[in-house]
């Protein structure tokens, strides 16, 4: 999931360089959402690993 967040961030940067503001804003929004989901799942996985021991 982190991979997809980075991909959308790169797409947003490329779109911003070429002047596509709407596409860049959408890609940044998607990247932010994916990054937050990744962080939540990573923390949940870490906590579950601690609880099982």
C-alpha positions, 0 to 999 in steps of 0.5 A: 500500500505504501508503494501505491501512495508513493506512485500517486505522489510521483504522478502528482509531482509530474502532473504539477510540473506539466501544469495539470493542477486538477490531476495533481490535486487529486493524485495528492489526495489519493496518496494522502489517503493511502498513506494514512491507511498504511500507517493505521494498518502498520500500527494495528499489525505491530500491536497485534504482534505485541499482544500475541507474544 
